[in-house]
Amino acid sequence: MTRQKALGVVLGAVAVLFLLSACTGARVAPSLEPGKNALIWPQLPDPPRYAYAGTLVGERDFVPKTNEGKSTGTIIFEIVTGLLFGEPDYLQLERPTSGIVDTTGRILVVDPGLASVIVFDMDPKKPKVIKWERGSDEDDFISPIAIAEDGAGGFFVTDSDLAQIFHLSHDGTPLAPLGKGLLTRPTGIAHDPQSGYIYVSDTGAHRIIVFNHNGEVVDTIGKRGTEDGQLNYPTFITLAHKQLYVADTLNFRVQIFDLDGNGKLTIGQLGIRVGDMTRPKGVAVGRDGRVYVMESYFDHMLIYSPSGEFLLPIGGDGNGLGEFYLPSGVWTDKQGKVYVADMFNGRVCVFKELTVGGTE
């Protein structure tokens, strides 16, 4: 056997062993729970209300970070194959804009930089990261912006460039899309499980369009203007406590409507102080009604009481823990976690509510 053939046999054997190791190596999902020395807000001596719980960037979050439990042979083969073939091509967030936590605990992140929905499956037995690129049988996503559950295990996803609402099953299989020819530039989306209505922020048309489950328009909320109840380039929206929260972005405020479109409350104003709004984007509601608003221009998450009183900022320009760079969306889960799409840092930052109630 020639040296060249011998080398080929060795490399082939190493590659096979590498693949076997990769297939059998145990992955672990990040805990996303605050550690003992986690950053807290506000700082002591004030009572802490939030703690930093973790960061999601992609598949690297699911790769064991130590050699504990590995055999010596496995460690050697990982070193050799790393030298021969380089690092694996991990799937990684690029420009996340928004997301949700679904009823099964998966974290779904919309990333227009990847033109995809990235699914972080936190199953403790088989954690994984999945990429959904197809919006329909005819279209790949081009500029997906926001996502909402459909109440039946699937999801609605807006695509601003394709001006449609795409409908996906629980495993990402495309279903029949909605809204074709009826939308200008859809961004935010929310679904009311009781009525089945789908609320979509049509940013280019300065209004919220309400669809039924058949994709028919049943109502519109707002028109362009600066008065109460009027909108100017609205972006992200959310539903909570039978109210619709709208980031009225270029009116520098968040407006709260009842589900019939009647104005209930306005939060925020234009200004340069922390707590003012210049480019509000994501909006979400926590367990006790606290309102979270992403102020993208000044890189803060602003926290308000249910009545609109400014409570606390988290953030500042940077890439450290608790800092943001042009953040976009924000969403919450039933476990008291708050997720931030830290767009230009290419990550999702996770915080934990430490208190419930007593925020007024």
Residue, then its C-alpha position, 0 to 999 in steps of 0.5 A: m500500500t502506498r503512503q498516499k493510500a495509507l494516509g487516505v485510509v487513516l483520514g477516512a477512518v478518522a472522519v468516520l469516527f468523528l461522525l460517529s462521535a458527533c452523532t452520539g455526543a450528548r448535547v445539552a440545552p442552556s438552562l437560561e436561569p440566573g446563576k449565583n452571581a448573576l447581574i441584577w437590576p436595579q443595583l443594591p441596595d434597591p430590591p432586585r427585580y430582574a436578573y440576567a438569565g442567559t444568552l442564545v446565539g445558535e447551535r454553539d449554545f447546545v454543545p457541551k462546553t467541557n470534557e467531563g464524562k468523555s473518554t480519553g479516546t473521544i477527546i483525542f479524536e475531537i482534537v485530531t478531527g478539529l485539526l484536520f477538518g476545522e470547526p463544524d459550521y454551526l447555525q448562528l443567529e445573524r439579525p434577530t428581530s422578534g420571537i415567542v416561546d410556544t406552548t411546548g417551551r420551544i423558543l422561536v426567533v425570527d431572523p431576517g438576516l438568515a431569512s428564516v425562523i430559528v427554533f431552539d428546541m429545549d427538550p432536555k433529552k434531544p435539544k436542537v436548533i432548527k432552521w425554517e426557511r420556507g414560507s409557503d410552497e411557492d416562497d422562501f422567506i425574504s424578510p420575516i419580521a414577527i411570529a405568533e402562535d395560531g392557537a392550533g399548534g402552528f404559527f403565523v409569520t409576517d414577511s415585510d418584503l413579500a407583504q404576506i402572512f405565512h402560516l406554518s404547522h408545528d414542525g414548520t411545514p408551510l400551510a396556506p398563506l393569508g393577506k396576499g394583496l391586502l397588506t403594504r408592509p406587515t411587521g408585528i402580529a398577534h393572535d387572539p385565541q378566543s375570537g381567532y382573530i389575527y392582528v397585523s401591524d401594516t407599517g406602510a399603511h399606518r394601521i392595524i388590520v384584523f383578519n379572521h381565521n379564513g384570512e378575511v379582513v374584519d376590521t382596521i384600527g387606526k389611520r395616519g396621524t398624531e392624535d390619540g388612536q392614530l398611528n404613524y408607522p406602527t411596528f410590533i404589537t402584542l395582546a394581553h389582558k384583552q388589550l392590544y399593545v401597539a408600538d406607534t414607532l414614529n409617534f414615539r409612544v406605545q398605544i393600548f387599545d381594547l380589542d374593538g380598537n378603542g384607545k385605552l392608554t398611551i405610554g411614553q413621549l418623545g425625548i432624550r432622557v432615559g424613559d422617553m421614546t425615540r424609536p420604540k419597537g418591541v412591546a410585551v407584557g409580563r406576568d403582573g402587567r408590567v409593560y416592556v418596550m424596546e427603545s432601539y435608538f438608545d439601546h434600552m429596554l424600558i419597563y413600565s407599570p400597567s398604568g404607564e408609570f416608568l419603573l426601570p431601564i435595562g441596557g445601554d449601548g454595547n455588547g456586554l451582558g445587559e447591553f444592547y446594539l439596536p435591539s428590536g423585539v421583546w417577548t415573555d413567557k409564563q415562567g417570568k422570563v423576558y427575551v430581547a432580540d438584540m439585533f445587531n449583536g446577533r443574539v437573544c438576551v434573557f432576563k428573569e423577573l424576580t418579583v411579581g406585584g408591587t410595581e405600581 
